[in-house]
Amino acid sequence: PRRGPSLWLGVVMDVLLGRWLCRKVGPLAGVGDSDLSGKVVLVTGPTSGIGRETAKEMARRNAHVILACRNTAAGDKLVQEMASRAEEARLPPPSTQVVRLDLGSL
């Protein structure tokens, strides 16, 4: 495999090209605001990053969200956070469930 300056140049060009192509893409919060009432969504890795944002968005759309996480305390904390935000917005609390799932042994 090739390594050295040409590899890094390729990586930098890829990142810059990706950012340039996506420069007009705004936040996706308003995309596809369909109601998911009656749907069940399983989200892995819901305590950080994309999994966290996905869980919050699915709950906002009224889906029953199962938070499958290694650390159930962090999952419970997220449920409390989502419930308090819903209360602040005068919305019903989200339908959520926290289950322990550790995929590290696979």
N, C-alpha and C positions, 0 to 999 in steps of 0.2 A: 504493500500500500504506500501511496505517495504521502509524504509528510513534509512539513516545512512551510516556507512562505506562500507557496502556491495553494496549499490547503487552507491556510488562514485567509488568504485573499478571497477564495471561493466562498468561505463561510461569511465573511463580511459582506461580500456582494449579494449573497442570498438574503441576508437579514435586511440590508438596505433596500433591495428590490421588493421584498415583502412589505416593508413599511411604506414604500412609495406607492405600491399597488393598493394598499389598504388605507391610504390617507383620508379618503372621503367616507369611510365606513364609520358611522357614529355608534353610540351606545345601542345595544340590542334590546333594551328593556321593553320597548314598545312593540317589538316584533312578535307577531303571533300571540296576541293576548287572549287566546281561546280559554274558555272555562273548562277546567278539568274535573269538575264535580263528578263523583262516582268512579274516578280512576284511581288506581293505586300505583305509586311510583317508588321504586327502590333506588336509593342513591348511595353509592359507595364513596367513601372518603368525604363525608359531608362536613367535617370539622375545619376544613381549610380549602382555600383556592377555588377551583372551578366547581368542585363538589358542594362546597358551602353555598356558593351563589346559585347553583342549580336547585338545591334543596329549598332555599328561600324563595326562589321564583316559582317552583312547583307548588309550594304551600300558598303563595300569594294567589295562584290560579285555582285554589280550592281542591287540589288533589290530596289524597291521603298519602303522606310521605313517610316511608320507612327509612330511617337513618341507620345504615349499616356501618358501624364504626368499631375500630379496635378499642378506643377509649370511650366507654359509655358515659363517663362523667363529662367529657367534652361535648358529647351528643346531647346530654341533658341540658348543658349550659346553652347550646344553640337553640333548643326547644324553648327555653325560658326567654331568650332574647327575641325569638320570633313572636312569642306570645305577648311580650311587653310592647313590641312595635305594633302588633295588631290592635292591642288595647288603646295605644296612643292614637291610632288612626280610627278608633271606634268601629273596628271590624271584629267579627267573631274569631276566637283563637284558632290557629291552624290545627288540622287533624294530623298528628304526627305520632310516630312510634320509634323508639330507639332500640336497636338490637345489636348484640355484640357479634362482630365478624372480623376474624383475624386471618387474612389471606397470606400471611408471611410464611406459613408452613407448606405452601404449595410448591 
